[in-house]
């Protein structure tokens, strides 16, 4: 009875059903925070894995069926460099089209030379950085049997010609405004990658590729390597 001698020892009042439910679902703050941390870490890991897969596909062309190249320079401040050993190179490729000056050109007519093919656009900032390097290399390596060819993409004729004049580029460039010429290199060059530099050996096979900005030391090293290769004995291939 209320006010009786045992009132102080009676059971404490029980919470209402709604209050009891709230007590059951409440969690300590540190448990809730830990779950949030785990969720963020898992999501970050998944994003990292997806980005890594896309990068490898772009850098190594793993969907092309071409033997995986050796990544010799990594990214650093320059582009991603890949070299294809002579025994693992694919077949010869032919790059051709109409030049900015209106003539016809094809790497098929350059067999016997090492050929540097550079994909560029006047709107591309890394292209402006590497243009003097390519112009200088074309003059230095011409006596050693190296030819240079540009592929101008997503540009207009006036801007492209002004770019060539500004950087004293004297080798020809194909006006590939619709992207058709670039398709001949689709096993090695991602469609949206600019700049890209591809080096063809004397048989027209891709010997090396640089995705991104080209550096003088990188270009010289790659060219010296391909130039030093002995001529293939085609009678036994």
N, C-alpha and C positions, 0 to 999 in steps of 0.2 A: 504494500500500500504506500502511496506517496507520503513522504514525511516520516515513514517508519524507521526502525533502527537499522534495517539492512539496505536503506536507500543508497548509501555511499558505495556499497559493494555490488550494486546491480550492474548488468552489462551496459556498455556505452551504446548510445543510439546508433542504429544501423543506417547507412546511406540509402537514399532513395534509389530506385532502379537506374535512373538516368545518370546519377552521380557515380554509381558503381560501374557502369559501362565506361565512363570517362576515366576512372581510375585504372580499369583493366587495359585500355589501349594506350595510356600515357607511357612514354619511354624516357629513360634518362637522356639528358641532352647529348652526352658523349656518344651514345649509341646512334642517335639520329645523325650527328655530324660524321661519324665514321662511315655510315652508309653513303652519305653524299660524296665523301672523298673517294670511296671505292668506285662509285658510278662514274665520277669524272675521270679517274685513272683508266677505267675500262674503255670509255669512249675515246680518250686520247690515244690509247694504244691501237684501237681499230682504225682511227683516222691516219695514224702513222703508217700502219701496214698498207692501207690503200694507196697512200701517197708514194710509198716506196715501190709498190708494184707498178704504178703508172710511170714513175721515173725510169725504172729498169726497162720497161717496154719501149719508152722513147729513146733512151740512150743506147740500148743494145739491139733494138730491132728484133726482139725475140719472137715476133709473129711472122717474120719474113722467110723462115726456113734457111737463112744464111748462118754459117757457123758463127758462134758467139765470138766477138773480137776480144782482144786483151785491152783492158783499160789501163793505159800506161801513164797518164798524167793526172787523173782525177779532175775535180773541178777547179780548185784553187781560185785564182782571179781570172783565169782564162776559161775557155770552153772545155767540154768533156771530150777527151781524146780517146779514140779507139784505133788499134792497128790490127789488120787482118794478115796473118802469116801467109806466105805464098802458097803453101800446101792446102790452105783452108779457104782460099778466095773463091767467090762464085764465078760465073761466066762473065764475059766482057759486057759492058754496057755502052750504049751509044746515046750521047746527048747532042741534040741538034735543034736548029730552028732559025728564025730570022733575027738578025742582030739589030741593035738600036740604029745602026746606020743603013739598014735595009738590005744587007747581004745575007747569004745563006752560009751556015757553018755547021760542022759536025765533028765530033771527036773521032768518028770513024776514019777521018782523013788525017788524024794525028797519031795513028798507030806507029809505034817505034819511039815516040816521045813519052815522057812522064807528063801527065796533065793534071793541073790544079783547077778544079771547078768550084767556084765560090757563088753561093746563093746570097743575094743582097737586095736592099731597097734603100732609096735615098731617105726614107722616113725612119730608118732603123739606126738608133744611136750607136750600138756596138759596131755596125757597119762603117760608120764614120770613123770610129777609132781604129779599125783594122785596115781601112782603105789605103793609107800610106804604106803600111807593112806589105800589102799585096802588090802595090805599084812598084815598090822598091825591089821586092823579091822577083817580080817578073823580069826586071832588067838584069838582076844579078845572076839568075839561073837560066836565062835564055841561052847563053853559050854552052850550057851543060845539057842541052836537050830537054828542057822543061817548057811546056806551053801552058798558058793561062787562059781560062774562059769563065766569064761571069754569067749568072742567070739572074736577071732583074725581075723581081716579082712584086705584085700588088702596087704598082707604081704608075707613073705617066711618063711619056717620052721626054717632055721638056725637063722635068725634075731629074730624071735619070741621066740625061746628057749633061746637065749642069753639075751633077755629082761627079761624073767622070772628069770634066774639065777642072773642077776644083781640086781634085786629088791627083791630077795628072795620070789617070789610068789610060793606058794606051792599048791594052789587050781588049778583044771584043767581048761584048755581053749580049746574050740572047734576050730579047724583049718578051718575057714570058708572063704577060699581064693576065692571061687566063689560066695559068698553072699547068698547061699541057706538057711543057718540056720537063717540068719537075717530076712528072709521073714516071719518067724513065729511071729515076733514082728512088722510087718509092720503097724499095726494099731496104734502103739505107738512110733515107732522109724523111723524118716526120713532116707531114704536109704543112704544118704551121710553124716550123722551126726556121728562124732567120736571125742571125746569119748561120750558114752551114758551109763548111769547106770539105770537099772530097778530093782525094788524090788517087788518080788512076795510074796503074803501072803501065809498062810499055805495051802490054797486051790489052789494055782497056779494062782491066779488072780493078775493082775498088781495093786499094791497099791500105787506106787510112781515111779517117773521118773525124772532123772536129765539130761538135755541136756547140754553138755559141761563139763568143769573141775569140778571134785567133791572135796569138802572140808570136812575135818574130822568132823567138828561140824555139817554140814548138814547131812552126812551119819549117824552119831550117833543119831541125833534127829529123822530121818526117821525110822531107825531100832527100836529105843526104842518105837516109836508110834505103829508100826506094831506088835512088840512082845507083847505089852500090850493088844492087841485086844483079846476079848474073842473068844473062839472057836465057829464056826458057828454050829447051830443045823441043819444038813443037812436033817433031817427027815421032817422038815417043809418048806424047800426051794423048 
